[in-house]
Amino acid sequence: MQCSECPETVDTFREFVHHVREHKPSLKYYCQYCNFKYNEANQIILHILKHQHNQCETCGESFISPSALKSHVDAYKKPNTRTPKRKITEQDLTCNICQKVTKSLNGLRAHKLLHTDRQRDHVCDRCGKAFFTKDTLKAHRIIHDNPEPVVCKICKKGFLTMTRLKKHVRTHSSERNFECDVCHKSFKLKYQLRGHMACHSDVMRYACQHCDKSFRHSSVFKTHQRLHTGARPYVCHVCSKDFANWSNCNKHMLRKHGATLAKTVLTPQGKVPINPKTGKPKQFHDPELVKDWSEQILRKRERKK
């Protein structure tokens, strides 16, 4: 609907009446349907309700019955020409390069960027750190916006969001709710199961640029690369001997010095932090209180009806 006084256009009759009255203030004393003139506000409200009982919300026309209004609305309703959406299958969500299955089509598109030569074009304006995607940069900004972390009562480790804390608390639990359909091995976290599934695949995603070997897992690939680069990033805290991988360094410390690189130890109650002074699992003064806190964190919120 276009105003005759100016180029302004509006979509509904109510907005059109409001706009026209800005040009002609005297019209606010008249009914927009039948030109009834009123002196008090309550009079026009009662009067207009009679018109609006069977009124079209789009054009403002009134009708004597609901059926007449419905016929009017149906006559101007746009036909639905869209074809029904095809159900998305697991094949639609599978990467054709590494066979990884994503949760959504957007996730698949983002994942395929990992196989291209990307640039870190998204830069944090506070610390200068660069990221591949806008979403990763957004998640990083939480560090600056929320400097006070939420702390795990079990190991005292801090997290920026409750979601990350909840994911971490599951590592302290002895429950393994994610089971492999092939070998029936169970895991605490879903991403651990996804990483394990590579063992049952023939796809070797990581190829060494120095030799003809390929690997399923990035951790094994990185350890292999150190054979070519000579990097030995793991150092014994006691004698300063260096190692190419964490496992060998930890075995050395256990055998030679009775110490460990591990920060946690697996117990029947789940992962428990190690006391760095004694090398033994930390003891909690009130285990029941810690257990209740863990259950409260992991408890899913009930949806409101």
Secondary structure, 3 states (H helix, E strand, C coil): CECCCCCCECCCHHHHHHHHHHHCHHHHHECCCCCCECCCHHHHHHHHHHHHCCECCCCCCECCCHHHHHHHHHHHCCCCCCCCCCCCCCCCCECCCCCCECCCHHHHHHHHHHHCCCCCCEECCCCCCEECCHHHHHHHCHHHHCCCCEECCCCCCEECCHHHHHHHHHHHCCCCCEECCCCCCEECCHHHHHHHHHHHCCCCCEECCCCCCEECCHHHHHHHHHHHHCCCCEECCCCCCEECCHHHHHHHHHHHHCCCCCCEEEECCEEEEECCCCCCECCCCCHHHHHHHHHHHHCCCCCCC
